[in-house]
């Protein structure tokens, strides 16, 4: 199975997340700041290597909490 992040909302945050294509593990590649963006919505796609290839998708919602206030 091959995993990938299809879209990120807001699109300006597309470089903040990365995904391992073989395990599906998501990682942060940047800093999350509650003051700039408090909610992220990611569409993730998984595709197998069959003939024909089958795919599935899911949504990941991430809410950033401001714990300093």
Predicted model as a PDB file, atoms N, CA, C, CB and O in Angstrom, pLDDT in the B-factor column:
MODEL        1                                                                  
ATOM      1  N   UNK A   1       0.847  -1.181   0.000  1.00 94.00           N  
ATOM      2  CA  UNK A   1       0.000   0.000   0.000  1.00 94.00           C  
ATOM      3  C   UNK A   1       0.888   1.238   0.000  1.00 94.00           C  
ATOM      4  CB  UNK A   1      -0.962   0.002   1.223  1.00 94.00           C  
ATOM      5  O   UNK A   1       1.902   1.289   0.697  1.00 94.00           O  
ATOM      6  N   UNK A   2       0.496   2.230  -0.787  1.00 96.00           N  
ATOM      7  CA  UNK A   2       1.220   3.500  -0.869  1.00 96.00           C  
ATOM      8  C   UNK A   2       0.319   4.594  -0.298  1.00 96.00           C  
ATOM      9  CB  UNK A   2       1.642   3.829  -2.353  1.00 96.00           C  
ATOM     10  O   UNK A   2      -0.817   4.764  -0.739  1.00 96.00           O  
ATOM     11  N   UNK A   3       0.830   5.325   0.675  1.00 97.00           N  
ATOM     12  CA  UNK A   3       0.077   6.388   1.340  1.00 97.00           C  
ATOM     13  C   UNK A   3       0.589   7.742   0.884  1.00 97.00           C  
ATOM     14  CB  UNK A   3       0.180   6.262   2.875  1.00 97.00           C  
ATOM     15  O   UNK A   3       1.778   7.915   0.620  1.00 97.00           O  
ATOM     16  N   UNK A   4      -0.335   8.707   0.793  1.00 96.00           N  
ATOM     17  CA  UNK A   4       0.072  10.073   0.477  1.00 96.00           C  
ATOM     18  C   UNK A   4      -0.968  11.060   0.986  1.00 96.00           C  
ATOM     19  CB  UNK A   4       0.279  10.244  -1.038  1.00 96.00           C  
ATOM     20  O   UNK A   4      -2.155  10.746   1.078  1.00 96.00           O  
ATOM     21  N   UNK A   5      -0.498  12.257   1.313  1.00 95.00           N  
ATOM     22  CA  UNK A   5      -1.398  13.350   1.677  1.00 95.00           C  
ATOM     23  C   UNK A   5      -1.873  13.969   0.378  1.00 95.00           C  
ATOM     24  CB  UNK A   5      -0.693  14.419   2.609  1.00 95.00           C  
ATOM     25  O   UNK A   5      -1.077  14.487  -0.406  1.00 95.00           O  
ATOM     26  N   UNK A   6      -3.173  13.911   0.159  1.00 93.00           N  
ATOM     27  CA  UNK A   6      -3.746  14.411  -1.087  1.00 93.00           C  
ATOM     28  C   UNK A   6      -3.900  15.927  -1.054  1.00 93.00           C  
ATOM     29  CB  UNK A   6      -5.097  13.752  -1.351  1.00 93.00           C  
ATOM     30  O   UNK A   6      -3.418  16.617  -1.952  1.00 93.00           O  
ATOM     31  N   UNK A   7      -4.567  16.450  -0.031  1.00 94.00           N  
ATOM     32  CA  UNK A   7      -4.746  17.899   0.108  1.00 94.00           C  
ATOM     33  C   UNK A   7      -4.666  18.292   1.581  1.00 94.00           C  
ATOM     34  CB  UNK A   7      -6.102  18.350  -0.501  1.00 94.00           C  
ATOM     35  O   UNK A   7      -4.916  17.483   2.474  1.00 94.00           O  
ATOM     36  N   UNK A   8      -4.313  19.546   1.807  1.00 94.00           N  
ATOM     37  CA  UNK A   8      -4.262  20.125   3.148  1.00 94.00           C  
ATOM     38  C   UNK A   8      -5.015  21.435   3.116  1.00 94.00           C  
ATOM     39  CB  UNK A   8      -2.791  20.332   3.634  1.00 94.00           C  
ATOM     40  O   UNK A   8      -4.814  22.255   2.220  1.00 94.00           O  
ATOM     41  N   UNK A   9      -5.887  21.633   4.100  1.00 94.00           N  
ATOM     42  CA  UNK A   9      -6.612  22.893   4.235  1.00 94.00           C  
ATOM     43  C   UNK A   9      -6.233  23.478   5.584  1.00 94.00           C  
ATOM     44  CB  UNK A   9      -8.173  22.692   4.107  1.00 94.00           C  
ATOM     45  O   UNK A   9      -6.465  22.831   6.605  1.00 94.00           O  
ATOM     46  N   UNK A  10      -5.664  24.664   5.630  1.00 93.00           N  
ATOM     47  CA  UNK A  10      -5.427  25.599   4.539  1.00 93.00           C  
ATOM     48  C   UNK A  10      -4.237  25.146   3.682  1.00 93.00           C  
ATOM     49  CB  UNK A  10      -5.180  27.012   5.094  1.00 93.00           C  
ATOM     50  O   UNK A  10      -3.314  24.497   4.173  1.00 93.00           O  
ATOM     51  N   UNK A  11      -4.277  25.494   2.423  1.00 89.00           N  
ATOM     52  CA  UNK A  11      -3.237  25.052   1.490  1.00 89.00           C  
ATOM     53  C   UNK A  11      -1.868  25.646   1.819  1.00 89.00           C  
ATOM     54  CB  UNK A  11      -3.623  25.424   0.069  1.00 89.00           C  
ATOM     55  O   UNK A  11      -0.844  25.099   1.411  1.00 89.00           O  
ATOM     56  N   UNK A  12      -1.841  26.740   2.541  1.00 87.00           N  
ATOM     57  CA  UNK A  12      -0.560  27.343   2.933  1.00 87.00           C  
ATOM     58  C   UNK A  12       0.214  26.455   3.908  1.00 87.00           C  
ATOM     59  CB  UNK A  12      -0.797  28.718   3.563  1.00 87.00           C  
ATOM     60  O   UNK A  12       1.403  26.679   4.133  1.00 87.00           O  
ATOM     61  N   UNK A  13      -0.442  25.456   4.485  1.00 88.00           N  
ATOM     62  CA  UNK A  13       0.195  24.569   5.458  1.00 88.00           C  
ATOM     63  C   UNK A  13       0.620  23.240   4.846  1.00 88.00           C  
ATOM     64  CB  UNK A  13      -0.742  24.316   6.615  1.00 88.00           C  
ATOM     65  O   UNK A  13       0.914  22.295   5.579  1.00 88.00           O  
ATOM     66  N   UNK A  14       0.659  23.148   3.531  1.00 86.00           N  
ATOM     67  CA  UNK A  14       0.994  21.873   2.897  1.00 86.00           C  
ATOM     68  C   UNK A  14       2.417  21.414   3.194  1.00 86.00           C  
ATOM     69  CB  UNK A  14       0.804  21.980   1.410  1.00 86.00           C  
ATOM     70  O   UNK A  14       2.702  20.221   3.087  1.00 86.00           O  
ATOM     71  N   UNK A  15       3.319  22.321   3.564  1.00 90.00           N  
ATOM     72  CA  UNK A  15       4.689  21.932   3.880  1.00 90.00           C  
ATOM     73  C   UNK A  15       4.901  21.663   5.371  1.00 90.00           C  
ATOM     74  CB  UNK A  15       5.641  23.007   3.421  1.00 90.00           C  
ATOM     75  O   UNK A  15       6.029  21.407   5.790  1.00 90.00           O  
ATOM     76  N   UNK A  16       3.835  21.716   6.179  1.00 92.00           N  
ATOM     77  CA  UNK A  16       3.943  21.493   7.621  1.00 92.00           C  
ATOM     78  C   UNK A  16       3.854  20.002   7.961  1.00 92.00           C  
ATOM     79  CB  UNK A  16       2.845  22.268   8.362  1.00 92.00           C  
ATOM     80  O   UNK A  16       4.325  19.583   9.018  1.00 92.00           O  
ATOM     81  N   UNK A  17       3.258  19.205   7.082  1.00 94.00           N  
ATOM     82  CA  UNK A  17       3.056  17.785   7.337  1.00 94.00           C  
ATOM     83  C   UNK A  17       3.758  16.949   6.279  1.00 94.00           C  
ATOM     84  CB  UNK A  17       1.563  17.451   7.376  1.00 94.00           C  
ATOM     85  O   UNK A  17       3.865  17.357   5.122  1.00 94.00           O  
ATOM     86  N   UNK A  18       4.235  15.774   6.684  1.00 95.00           N  
ATOM     87  CA  UNK A  18       4.779  14.810   5.726  1.00 95.00           C  
ATOM     88  C   UNK A  18       4.249  13.434   6.096  1.00 95.00           C  
ATOM     89  CB  UNK A  18       6.351  14.827   5.715  1.00 95.00           C  
ATOM     90  O   UNK A  18       3.837  13.204   7.233  1.00 95.00           O  
ATOM     91  N   UNK A  19       4.261  12.523   5.132  1.00 96.00           N  
ATOM     92  CA  UNK A  19       3.754  11.178   5.364  1.00 96.00           C  
ATOM     93  C   UNK A  19       4.716  10.172   4.755  1.00 96.00           C  
ATOM     94  CB  UNK A  19       2.332  11.008   4.773  1.00 96.00           C  
ATOM     95  O   UNK A  19       5.158  10.328   3.617  1.00 96.00           O  
ATOM     96  N   UNK A  20       5.036   9.136   5.525  1.00 96.00           N  
ATOM     97  CA  UNK A  20       5.851   8.036   5.017  1.00 96.00           C  
ATOM     98  C   UNK A  20       4.981   7.224   4.060  1.00 96.00           C  
ATOM     99  CB  UNK A  20       6.413   7.138   6.189  1.00 96.00           C  
ATOM    100  O   UNK A  20       3.932   6.717   4.458  1.00 96.00           O  
ATOM    101  N   UNK A  21       5.404   7.099   2.814  1.00 95.00           N  
ATOM    102  CA  UNK A  21       4.567   6.454   1.800  1.00 95.00           C  
ATOM    103  C   UNK A  21       4.379   4.959   2.022  1.00 95.00           C  
ATOM    104  CB  UNK A  21       5.161   6.676   0.447  1.00 95.00           C  
ATOM    105  O   UNK A  21       3.416   4.388   1.509  1.00 95.00           O  
ATOM    106  N   UNK A  22       5.261   4.312   2.765  1.00 95.00           N  
ATOM    107  CA  UNK A  22       5.102   2.877   2.972  1.00 95.00           C  
ATOM    108  C   UNK A  22       4.398   2.520   4.276  1.00 95.00           C  
ATOM    109  CB  UNK A  22       6.439   2.218   2.941  1.00 95.00           C  
ATOM    110  O   UNK A  22       3.700   1.507   4.336  1.00 95.00           O  
ATOM    111  N   UNK A  23       4.565   3.331   5.325  1.00 95.00           N  
ATOM    112  CA  UNK A  23       3.919   3.016   6.597  1.00 95.00           C  
ATOM    113  C   UNK A  23       2.679   3.866   6.879  1.00 95.00           C  
ATOM    114  CB  UNK A  23       4.905   3.191   7.714  1.00 95.00           C  
ATOM    115  O   UNK A  23       1.839   3.471   7.687  1.00 95.00           O  
ATOM    116  N   UNK A  24       2.551   5.019   6.232  1.00 94.00           N  
ATOM    117  CA  UNK A  24       1.433   5.918   6.489  1.00 94.00           C  
ATOM    118  C   UNK A  24       1.643   6.799   7.702  1.00 94.00           C  
ATOM    119  CB  UNK A  24       0.181   5.129   6.664  1.00 94.00           C  
ATOM    120  O   UNK A  24       0.728   7.516   8.108  1.00 94.00           O  
ATOM    121  N   UNK A  25       2.836   6.763   8.293  1.00 95.00           N  
ATOM    122  CA  UNK A  25       3.111   7.577   9.471  1.00 95.00           C  
ATOM    123  C   UNK A  25       3.190   9.051   9.085  1.00 95.00           C  
ATOM    124  CB  UNK A  25       4.419   7.127  10.151  1.00 95.00           C  
ATOM    125  O   UNK A  25       3.911   9.433   8.164  1.00 95.00           O  
ATOM    126  N   UNK A  26       2.426   9.870   9.817  1.00 95.00           N  
ATOM    127  CA  UNK A  26       2.433  11.309   9.581  1.00 95.00           C  
ATOM    128  C   UNK A  26       3.383  11.974  10.566  1.00 95.00           C  
ATOM    129  CB  UNK A  26       1.007  11.901   9.709  1.00 95.00           C  
ATOM    130  O   UNK A  26       3.475  11.579  11.728  1.00 95.00           O  
ATOM    131  N   UNK A  27       4.088  12.991  10.079  1.00 95.00           N  
ATOM    132  CA  UNK A  27       5.023  13.744  10.921  1.00 95.00           C  
ATOM    133  C   UNK A  27       4.869  15.236  10.661  1.00 95.00           C  
ATOM    134  CB  UNK A  27       6.483  13.299  10.659  1.00 95.00           C  
ATOM    135  O   UNK A  27       4.429  15.661   9.593  1.00 95.00           O  
ATOM    136  N   UNK A  28       5.240  16.013  11.661  1.00 93.00           N  
ATOM    137  CA  UNK A  28       5.304  17.458  11.499  1.00 93.00           C  
ATOM    138  C   UNK A  28       6.662  17.824  10.936  1.00 93.00           C  
ATOM    139  CB  UNK A  28       5.046  18.188  12.841  1.00 93.00           C  
ATOM    140  O   UNK A  28       7.686  17.319  11.396  1.00 93.00           O  
ATOM    141  N   UNK A  29       6.676  18.698   9.946  1.00 92.00           N  
ATOM    142  CA  UNK A  29       7.937  19.194   9.400  1.00 92.00           C  
ATOM    143  C   UNK A  29       8.098  20.675   9.686  1.00 92.00           C  
ATOM    144  CB  UNK A  29       8.012  18.936   7.892  1.00 92.00           C  
ATOM    145  O   UNK A  29       9.091  21.288   9.293  1.00 92.00           O  
ATOM    146  N   UNK A  30       7.125  21.243  10.367  1.00 86.00           N  
ATOM    147  CA  UNK A  30       7.160  22.653  10.721  1.00 86.00           C  
ATOM    148  C   UNK A  30       6.514  22.861  12.078  1.00 86.00           C  
ATOM    149  CB  UNK A  30       6.458  23.502   9.653  1.00 86.00           C  
ATOM    150  O   UNK A  30       6.172  21.902  12.771  1.00 86.00           O  
ATOM    151  N   UNK A  31       6.353  24.098  12.443  1.00 86.00           N  
ATOM    152  CA  UNK A  31       5.800  24.468  13.741  1.00 86.00           C  
ATOM    153  C   UNK A  31       4.323  24.793  13.592  1.00 86.00           C  
ATOM    154  CB  UNK A  31       6.563  25.668  14.345  1.00 86.00           C  
ATOM    155  O   UNK A  31       3.920  25.465  12.642  1.00 86.00           O  
ATOM    156  N   UNK A  32       3.516  24.313  14.537  1.00 87.00           N  
ATOM    157  CA  UNK A  32       2.098  24.671  14.570  1.00 87.00           C  
ATOM    158  C   UNK A  32       1.925  25.847  15.517  1.00 87.00           C  
ATOM    159  CB  UNK A  32       1.210  23.459  15.012  1.00 87.00           C  
ATOM    160  O   UNK A  32       2.428  25.825  16.640  1.00 87.00           O  
ATOM    161  N   UNK A  33       1.223  26.860  15.069  1.00 85.00           N  
ATOM    162  CA  UNK A  33       1.007  28.060  15.873  1.00 85.00           C  
ATOM    163  C   UNK A  33      -0.483  28.335  15.950  1.00 85.00           C  
ATOM    164  CB  UNK A  33       1.764  29.281  15.281  1.00 85.00           C  
ATOM    165  O   UNK A  33      -1.126  28.604  14.936  1.00 85.00           O  
ATOM    166  N   UNK A  34      -1.031  28.267  17.157  1.00 86.00           N  
ATOM    167  CA  UNK A  34      -2.459  28.471  17.374  1.00 86.00           C  
ATOM    168  C   UNK A  34      -2.923  29.831  16.856  1.00 86.00           C  
ATOM    169  CB  UNK A  34      -2.786  28.342  18.855  1.00 86.00           C  
ATOM    170  O   UNK A  34      -4.027  29.945  16.323  1.00 86.00           O  
ATOM    171  N   UNK A  35      -2.098  30.850  17.005  1.00 85.00           N  
ATOM    172  CA  UNK A  35      -2.493  32.191  16.600  1.00 85.00           C  
ATOM    173  C   UNK A  35      -2.648  32.322  15.081  1.00 85.00           C  
ATOM    174  CB  UNK A  35      -1.476  33.196  17.099  1.00 85.00           C  
ATOM    175  O   UNK A  35      -3.459  33.124  14.619  1.00 85.00           O  
ATOM    176  N   UNK A  36      -1.902  31.564  14.310  1.00 87.00           N  
ATOM    177  CA  UNK A  36      -2.004  31.673  12.850  1.00 87.00           C  
ATOM    178  C   UNK A  36      -3.022  30.695  12.265  1.00 87.00           C  
ATOM    179  CB  UNK A  36      -0.642  31.433  12.214  1.00 87.00           C  
ATOM    180  O   UNK A  36      -3.833  31.086  11.426  1.00 87.00           O  
ATOM    181  N   UNK A  37      -2.994  29.435  12.689  1.00 90.00           N  
ATOM    182  CA  UNK A  37      -3.962  28.438  12.214  1.00 90.00           C  
ATOM    183  C   UNK A  37      -4.316  27.538  13.391  1.00 90.00           C  
ATOM    184  CB  UNK A  37      -3.388  27.597  11.006  1.00 90.00           C  
ATOM    185  O   UNK A  37      -3.433  26.949  14.014  1.00 90.00           O  
ATOM    186  N   UNK A  38      -5.608  27.431  13.696  1.00 90.00           N  
ATOM    187  CA  UNK A  38      -6.045  26.618  14.831  1.00 90.00           C  
ATOM    188  C   UNK A  38      -6.630  25.278  14.401  1.00 90.00           C  
ATOM    189  CB  UNK A  38      -7.067  27.378  15.644  1.00 90.00           C  
ATOM    190  O   UNK A  38      -6.843  24.406  15.244  1.00 90.00           O  
ATOM    191  N   UNK A  39      -6.894  25.093  13.103  1.00 94.00           N  
ATOM    192  CA  UNK A  39      -7.531  23.854  12.649  1.00 94.00           C  
ATOM    193  C   UNK A  39      -6.996  23.480  11.267  1.00 94.00           C  
ATOM    194  CB  UNK A  39      -9.080  24.007  12.613  1.00 94.00           C  
ATOM    195  O   UNK A  39      -6.934  24.314  10.364  1.00 94.00           O  
ATOM    196  N   UNK A  40      -6.616  22.225  11.119  1.00 95.00           N  
ATOM    197  CA  UNK A  40      -6.131  21.688   9.847  1.00 95.00           C  
ATOM    198  C   UNK A  40      -7.026  20.527   9.415  1.00 95.00           C  
ATOM    199  CB  UNK A  40      -4.647  21.225   9.966  1.00 95.00           C  
ATOM    200  O   UNK A  40      -7.511  19.757  10.244  1.00 95.00           O  
ATOM    201  N   UNK A  41      -7.230  20.419   8.130  1.00 96.00           N  
ATOM    202  CA  UNK A  41      -8.014  19.325   7.567  1.00 96.00           C  
ATOM    203  C   UNK A  41      -7.187  18.693   6.441  1.00 96.00           C  
ATOM    204  CB  UNK A  41      -9.415  19.831   7.042  1.00 96.00           C  
ATOM    205  O   UNK A  41      -6.893  19.347   5.440  1.00 96.00           O  
ATOM    206  N   UNK A  42      -6.817  17.424   6.609  1.00 96.00           N  
ATOM    207  CA  UNK A  42      -5.983  16.735   5.634  1.00 96.00           C  
ATOM    208  C   UNK A  42      -6.771  15.599   4.998  1.00 96.00           C  
ATOM    209  CB  UNK A  42      -4.693  16.200   6.292  1.00 96.00           C  
ATOM    210  O   UNK A  42      -7.490  14.879   5.690  1.00 96.00           O  
ATOM    211  N   UNK A  43      -6.642  15.437   3.703  1.00 97.00           N  
ATOM    212  CA  UNK A  43      -7.217  14.308   2.983  1.00 97.00           C  
ATOM    213  C   UNK A  43      -6.060  13.362   2.662  1.00 97.00           C  
ATOM    214  CB  UNK A  43      -7.983  14.771   1.671  1.00 97.00           C  
ATOM    215  O   UNK A  43      -5.085  13.753   2.021  1.00 97.00           O  
ATOM    216  N   UNK A  44      -6.183  12.112   3.116  1.00 96.00           N  
ATOM    217  CA  UNK A  44      -5.131  11.116   2.926  1.00 96.00           C  
ATOM    218  C   UNK A  44      -5.641  10.043   1.989  1.00 96.00           C  
ATOM    219  CB  UNK A  44      -4.684  10.500   4.279  1.00 96.00           C  
ATOM    220  O   UNK A  44      -6.787   9.604   2.091  1.00 96.00           O  
ATOM    221  N   UNK A  45      -4.773   9.619   1.066  1.00 96.00           N  
ATOM    222  CA  UNK A  45      -5.139   8.600   0.085  1.00 96.00           C  
ATOM    223  C   UNK A  45      -4.197   7.407   0.237  1.00 96.00           C  
ATOM    224  CB  UNK A  45      -5.085   9.172  -1.367  1.00 96.00           C  
ATOM    225  O   UNK A  45      -2.998   7.574   0.457  1.00 96.00           O  
ATOM    226  N   UNK A  46      -4.759   6.196   0.116  1.00 96.00           N  
ATOM    227  CA  UNK A  46      -3.971   4.962   0.131  1.00 96.00           C  
ATOM    228  C   UNK A  46      -4.310   4.173  -1.128  1.00 96.00           C  
ATOM    229  CB  UNK A  46      -4.253   4.113   1.427  1.00 96.00           C  
ATOM    230  O   UNK A  46      -5.479   4.027  -1.484  1.00 96.00           O  
ATOM    231  N   UNK A  47      -3.270   3.660  -1.801  1.00 96.00           N  
ATOM    232  CA  UNK A  47      -3.472   2.921  -3.051  1.00 96.00           C  
ATOM    233  C   UNK A  47      -2.641   1.648  -2.987  1.00 96.00           C  
ATOM    234  CB  UNK A  47      -3.080   3.788  -4.303  1.00 96.00           C  
ATOM    235  O   UNK A  47      -1.485   1.671  -2.564  1.00 96.00           O  
ATOM    236  N   UNK A  48      -3.246   0.521  -3.416  1.00 94.00           N  
ATOM    237  CA  UNK A  48      -2.485  -0.724  -3.428  1.00 94.00           C  
ATOM    238  C   UNK A  48      -1.783  -0.903  -4.768  1.00 94.00           C  
ATOM    239  CB  UNK A  48      -3.403  -1.924  -3.139  1.00 94.00           C  
ATOM    240  O   UNK A  48      -1.934  -0.084  -5.674  1.00 94.00           O  
ATOM    241  N   UNK A  49      -1.023  -1.970  -4.883  1.00 92.00           N  
ATOM    242  CA  UNK A  49      -0.242  -2.210  -6.089  1.00 92.00           C  
ATOM    243  C   UNK A  49      -0.859  -3.289  -6.963  1.00 92.00           C  
ATOM    244  CB  UNK A  49       1.171  -2.595  -5.725  1.00 92.00           C  
ATOM    245  O   UNK A  49      -0.163  -3.923  -7.756  1.00 92.00           O  
ATOM    246  N   UNK A  50      -2.165  -3.501  -6.821  1.00 93.00           N  
ATOM    247  CA  UNK A  50      -2.852  -4.517  -7.617  1.00 93.00           C  
ATOM    248  C   UNK A  50      -3.112  -4.057  -9.037  1.00 93.00           C  
ATOM    249  CB  UNK A  50      -4.156  -4.894  -6.963  1.00 93.00           C  
ATOM    250  O   UNK A  50      -2.831  -2.918  -9.410  1.00 93.00           O  
ATOM    251  N   UNK A  51      -3.654  -4.975  -9.814  1.00 93.00           N  
ATOM    252  CA  UNK A  51      -4.027  -4.660 -11.196  1.00 93.00           C  
ATOM    253  C   UNK A  51      -5.509  -4.974 -11.342  1.00 93.00           C  
ATOM    254  CB  UNK A  51      -3.160  -5.474 -12.242  1.00 93.00           C  
ATOM    255  O   UNK A  51      -5.870  -6.150 -11.353  1.00 93.00           O  
ATOM    256  N   UNK A  52      -6.356  -4.010 -11.450  1.00 95.00           N  
ATOM    257  CA  UNK A  52      -6.107  -2.566 -11.366  1.00 95.00           C  
ATOM    258  C   UNK A  52      -5.885  -2.145  -9.914  1.00 95.00           C  
ATOM    259  CB  UNK A  52      -7.287  -1.773 -11.979  1.00 95.00           C  
ATOM    260  O   UNK A  52      -6.373  -2.811  -9.000  1.00 95.00           O  
ATOM    261  N   UNK A  53      -5.166  -1.067  -9.692  1.00 93.00           N  
ATOM    262  CA  UNK A  53      -4.939  -0.602  -8.319  1.00 93.00           C  
ATOM    263  C   UNK A  53      -6.235  -0.074  -7.701  1.00 93.00           C  
ATOM    264  CB  UNK A  53      -3.855   0.493  -8.294  1.00 93.00           C  
ATOM    265  O   UNK A  53      -7.006   0.638  -8.345  1.00 93.00           O  
ATOM    266  N   UNK A  54      -6.450  -0.434  -6.456  1.00 96.00           N  
ATOM    267  CA  UNK A  54      -7.611   0.055  -5.710  1.00 96.00           C  
ATOM    268  C   UNK A  54      -7.132   1.117  -4.726  1.00 96.00           C  
ATOM    269  CB  UNK A  54      -8.349  -1.115  -4.964  1.00 96.00           C  
ATOM    270  O   UNK A  54      -6.003   1.055  -4.239  1.00 96.00           O  
ATOM    271  N   UNK A  55      -7.978   2.074  -4.438  1.00 95.00           N  
ATOM    272  CA  UNK A  55      -7.581   3.142  -3.524  1.00 95.00           C  
ATOM    273  C   UNK A  55      -8.695   3.428  -2.533  1.00 95.00           C  
ATOM    274  CB  UNK A  55      -7.220   4.417  -4.300  1.00 95.00           C  
ATOM    275  O   UNK A  55      -9.863   3.123  -2.773  1.00 95.00           O  
ATOM    276  N   UNK A  56      -8.308   4.011  -1.430  1.00 96.00           N  
ATOM    277  CA  UNK A  56      -9.230   4.456  -0.402  1.00 96.00           C  
ATOM    278  C   UNK A  56      -8.744   5.791   0.121  1.00 96.00           C  
ATOM    279  CB  UNK A  56      -9.354   3.414   0.743  1.00 96.00           C  
ATOM    280  O   UNK A  56      -7.619   6.209  -0.154  1.00 96.00           O  
ATOM    281  N   UNK A  57      -9.586   6.442   0.865  1.00 96.00           N  
ATOM    282  CA  UNK A  57      -9.212   7.746   1.393  1.00 96.00           C  
ATOM    283  C   UNK A  57      -9.820   7.950   2.767  1.00 96.00           C  
ATOM    284  CB  UNK A  57      -9.653   8.862   0.445  1.00 96.00           C  
ATOM    285  O   UNK A  57     -10.762   7.258   3.152  1.00 96.00           O  
ATOM    286  N   UNK A  58      -9.276   8.899   3.499  1.00 96.00           N  
ATOM    287  CA  UNK A  58      -9.824   9.282   4.794  1.00 96.00           C  
ATOM    288  C   UNK A  58      -9.489  10.744   5.054  1.00 96.00           C  
ATOM    289  CB  UNK A  58      -9.270   8.372   5.931  1.00 96.00           C  
ATOM    290  O   UNK A  58      -8.672  11.343   4.354  1.00 96.00           O  
ATOM    291  N   UNK A  59     -10.119  11.298   6.052  1.00 96.00           N  
ATOM    292  CA  UNK A  59      -9.863  12.675   6.470  1.00 96.00           C  
ATOM    293  C   UNK A  59      -9.211  12.662   7.838  1.00 96.00           C  
ATOM    294  CB  UNK A  59     -11.171  13.509   6.493  1.00 96.00           C  
ATOM    295  O   UNK A  59      -9.577  11.874   8.710  1.00 96.00           O  
ATOM    296  N   UNK A  60      -8.247  13.539   8.011  1.00 95.00           N  
ATOM    297  CA  UNK A  60      -7.606  13.731   9.307  1.00 95.00           C  
ATOM    298  C   UNK A  60      -7.842  15.177   9.697  1.00 95.00           C  
ATOM    299  CB  UNK A  60      -6.066  13.383   9.266  1.00 95.00           C  
ATOM    300  O   UNK A  60      -7.501  16.096   8.953  1.00 95.00           O  
ATOM    301  N   UNK A  61      -8.435  15.374  10.879  1.00 96.00           N  
ATOM    302  CA  UNK A  61      -8.696  16.719  11.379  1.00 96.00           C  
ATOM    303  C   UNK A  61      -7.828  16.950  12.599  1.00 96.00           C  
ATOM    304  CB  UNK A  61     -10.204  16.920  11.718  1.00 96.00           C  
ATOM    305  O   UNK A  61      -7.796  16.134  13.520  1.00 96.00           O  
ATOM    306  N   UNK A  62      -7.127  18.067  12.594  1.00 94.00           N  
ATOM    307  CA  UNK A  62      -6.204  18.391  13.668  1.00 94.00           C  
ATOM    308  C   UNK A  62      -6.561  19.757  14.234  1.00 94.00           C  
ATOM    309  CB  UNK A  62      -4.740  18.365  13.170  1.00 94.00           C  
ATOM    310  O   UNK A  62      -6.547  20.762  13.523  1.00 94.00           O  
ATOM    311  N   UNK A  63      -6.880  19.780  15.519  1.00 94.00           N  
ATOM    312  CA  UNK A  63      -7.181  21.035  16.201  1.00 94.00           C  
ATOM    313  C   UNK A  63      -6.010  21.398  17.111  1.00 94.00           C  
ATOM    314  CB  UNK A  63      -8.506  20.927  17.015  1.00 94.00           C  
ATOM    315  O   UNK A  63      -5.603  20.597  17.953  1.00 94.00           O  
ATOM    316  N   UNK A  64      -5.479  22.585  16.946  1.00 91.00           N  
ATOM    317  CA  UNK A  64      -4.363  23.059  17.746  1.00 91.00           C  
ATOM    318  C   UNK A  64      -4.925  23.808  18.946  1.00 91.00           C  
ATOM    319  CB  UNK A  64      -3.406  23.965  16.910  1.00 91.00           C  
ATOM    320  O   UNK A  64      -5.700  24.752  18.788  1.00 91.00           O  
ATOM    321  N   UNK A  65      -4.534  23.389  20.138  1.00 87.00           N  
ATOM    322  CA  UNK A  65      -4.999  24.031  21.356  1.00 87.00           C  
ATOM    323  C   UNK A  65      -3.957  25.016  21.840  1.00 87.00           C  
ATOM    324  CB  UNK A  65      -5.309  22.994  22.442  1.00 87.00           C  
ATOM    325  O   UNK A  65      -2.757  24.750  21.768  1.00 87.00           O  
ATOM    326  N   UNK A  66      -4.415  26.150  22.333  1.00 79.00           N  
ATOM    327  CA  UNK A  66      -3.524  27.174  22.878  1.00 79.00           C  
ATOM    328  C   UNK A  66      -3.379  26.901  24.374  1.00 79.00           C  
ATOM    329  CB  UNK A  66      -4.076  28.634  22.609  1.00 79.00           C  
ATOM    330  O   UNK A  66      -4.225  27.308  25.169  1.00 79.00           O  
ATOM    331  N   UNK A  67      -2.319  26.220  24.746  1.00 67.00           N  
ATOM    332  CA  UNK A  67      -2.139  25.846  26.144  1.00 67.00           C  
ATOM    333  C   UNK A  67      -1.372  26.889  26.952  1.00 67.00           C  
ATOM    334  CB  UNK A  67      -1.426  24.528  26.226  1.00 67.00           C  
ATOM    335  O   UNK A  67      -1.230  26.744  28.166  1.00 67.00           O  
ATOM    336  N   UNK A  68      -0.876  27.935  26.298  1.00 66.00           N  
ATOM    337  CA  UNK A  68      -0.112  28.961  27.004  1.00 66.00           C  
ATOM    338  C   UNK A  68      -1.000  29.982  27.704  1.00 66.00           C  
ATOM    339  CB  UNK A  68       0.805  29.668  26.042  1.00 66.00           C  
ATOM    340  O   UNK A  68      -0.565  30.626  28.659  1.00 66.00           O  
ATOM    341  N   UNK A  69      -2.235  30.140  27.244  1.00 53.00           N  
ATOM    342  CA  UNK A  69      -3.119  31.153  27.833  1.00 53.00           C  
ATOM    343  C   UNK A  69      -3.833  30.582  29.018  1.00 53.00           C  
ATOM    344  CB  UNK A  69      -4.131  31.672  26.812  1.00 53.00           C  
ATOM    345  O   UNK A  69      -4.626  31.276  29.654  1.00 53.00           O  
TER     346      UNK A  69                                                      
ENDMDL                                                                          
END                                                                             
